[in-house]
Structure formats: C-alpha cells, structure tokens
C-alpha cells in the first residue's frame, strides 16, 4: 500500500475531517452566511422604517400647508419638531 493510501485511510478520506466534525465543515459556513444575509436584510428594513416614520408626518403637514389650513410659521415650527430640531 502506498503512503498516500495509508494517510487517506488514517485521516478518514481525502481531505475529510472524519468523525463528529465532518458535518460541521458544511453546516457552520452555511449558517454563517444565513446569519450575514439576515442581518443585512434587518438593517436595511430598519433604515427604511425610520425614514418612512418621519416622512409620513411631513407629507401630512405639507398637505395641510398647501390647503391653507396652517400658515408658514406654524408649518416651519411643526416641521422642525418632527425632524427633532427644537
């Protein structure tokens, strides 16, 4: 038997970890990539949610100003409140 065949038999196959660790070389990277993709999706969704939370009140405020329900001073004051400027 050649040295390479003896080594392959001893290790558990060509390039394989063998034993209990074998499946983890496939499962762990897969779980890692799933976690990375899920994190990116979560971050993007949170950013969109924040902008839409601020945009909707500004749209309503602008519509009220356009209809003449509020004057320019009240519009600016409320806009600054919505944006967090005091």
C-alpha positions in Angstrom: 0.0 0.0 0.0 1.3 3.4 -0.9 2.0 6.1 1.7 -0.9 8.3 0.3 -3.4 5.4 0.7 -2.3 4.8 4.2 -2.6 8.5 5.1 -6.0 8.7 3.4 -7.3 5.7 5.4 -5.9 7.1 8.7 -7.4 10.5 8.3 -10.8 9.3 7.1 -10.7 10.0 3.4 -9.0 12.5 1.1 -9.5 16.0 2.7 -12.2 14.9 5.1 -12.3 15.6 8.8 -14.0 12.4 9.6 -15.8 11.6 12.8 -18.1 14.0 14.5 -16.6 17.2 13.0 -17.3 16.2 9.4 -20.8 17.7 9.0 -19.8 20.9 10.8 -17.5 21.9 7.9 -20.6 22.1 5.8 -23.2 23.3 8.3 -21.2 26.1 10.0 -20.4 28.1 6.9 -24.0 27.8 5.7 -25.3 29.0 9.0 -22.8 31.9 9.0 -23.9 33.1 5.5 -27.6 32.8 6.5 -26.8 35.0 9.6 -25.0 37.6 7.5 -27.8 37.8 4.9 -30.4 38.0 7.6 -28.5 40.8 9.4 -28.2 42.8 6.2 -31.9 42.5 5.5 -32.7 43.5 9.0 -30.5 46.6 8.9 -32.0 47.7 5.5 -35.5 47.2 6.8 -34.8 49.3 9.9 -33.4 52.1 7.9 -36.5 52.2 5.6 -38.8 52.1 8.6 -37.1 55.1 10.2 -37.4 57.2 7.1 -41.0 56.3 6.5 -41.9 57.1 10.1 -40.5 60.6 9.6 -41.8 61.1 6.0 -45.5 60.4 6.6 -46.0 63.2 9.1 -44.1 65.6 6.9 -46.3 64.7 4.0 -49.4 65.4 6.0 -48.0 68.7 7.3 -47.1 69.7 3.7 -50.6 68.9 2.5 -52.2 70.9 5.3 -49.9 73.9 4.4 -50.8 73.5 0.7 -54.5 73.6 1.6 -54.0 76.7 3.6 -55.0 75.1 6.9 -51.8 76.4 8.6 -49.6 79.4 8.0 -45.9 79.3 7.2 -44.8 80.0 10.8 -46.8 77.0 12.1 -45.6 74.9 9.2 -41.9 75.6 10.0 -42.4 75.2 13.7 -44.1 71.8 13.3 -41.6 70.6 10.6 -38.7 71.4 13.0 -40.5 69.5 15.8 -40.9 66.4 13.5 -37.3 66.5 12.4 -36.2 66.8 16.0 -34.9 70.3 15.9 -36.0 72.4 18.9 
